């Protein structure tokens, strides 16, 4: 079992920003060792030995059809079917990632399923890469080093200019912004939440409140992407409070009480196979809010209004 050493809820702010900003395609390996279904398990075993790997995706016409792990090879050696075709002995039920998913989903997958690696598919379900926990950590370390260098360069410029930092005007201590969402647009999912976090950080809001507001925004945005035909996320902040309004066009919610119950979900099997639709979105959003209101009408859509209070830090 693989447990990823990053807290996606309570980790350092800079790490949280990176895992929501980066995509799976930014960290995956694109040179993947594969084999066709007709290859024997012996051939797959030799590939594992030569490349020092413990799993080989089985690919046919650029599409992933299964995977042979070191466990499959050991069973084949013990059972005497090492010369059988990989397609007849491979694991066919796979958990995969999409290349445009936020990196946060990859981390969630490692913690949830405990696998060492995940195949990565593009929008056309073609195998385009593979990602391991080591790939994620390596990419985060590189991105963090780049962020440190950027901050150091900024500090150096400030020291060279000799100018003391100016106090932000009152108008800079408030903001208003909006973002649109589209049905099943996982490529851009999470972007609104990332921008909200940046804006609140710019206001000097305390980290705990920033985290709560980001959770609310992310969960409501994902609900729009999964369950509606598209919608709008609206943010405004001033006087120590951020207001989040999520409006969507969609089927509406028949039973609001059930929708606010953990574990209740109307997501289809495809969405669940991607790791979404666990029935935690609205409950998480409500739990992280100081004020929460939801209205919905069948055939028209759903509107959620949330308020999260924050403390301005010096």
Secondary structure, DSSP 8 states (H G I E B T S, - for coil): ----S--TTTS-HHHHHHHHHSBGGGTSBS---EE-TTSBHHHHHHHHHHHT-SEEEEEETTEEEEEEEHHHHHHHHHHT-TTSBHHHHSB-----EETTSBHHHHHHHHHHH--SEEEEE-TT-BEEEEEEHHHHHHHHHHHHHHHHHHHHHHHHHHHHHT-------GGGG-EEEEEEEETT-TTTTTHHHHHHHHHHHHHTB-HHHHHHHHHHHHHHHHHHHHHEEEEEEEEEEETTEEEEEEEEEES--S-HHHHTSTT-----HHHHHTT---S-HHHHHHHT-SEEEEEEETTTEEEEEEEEE--B--
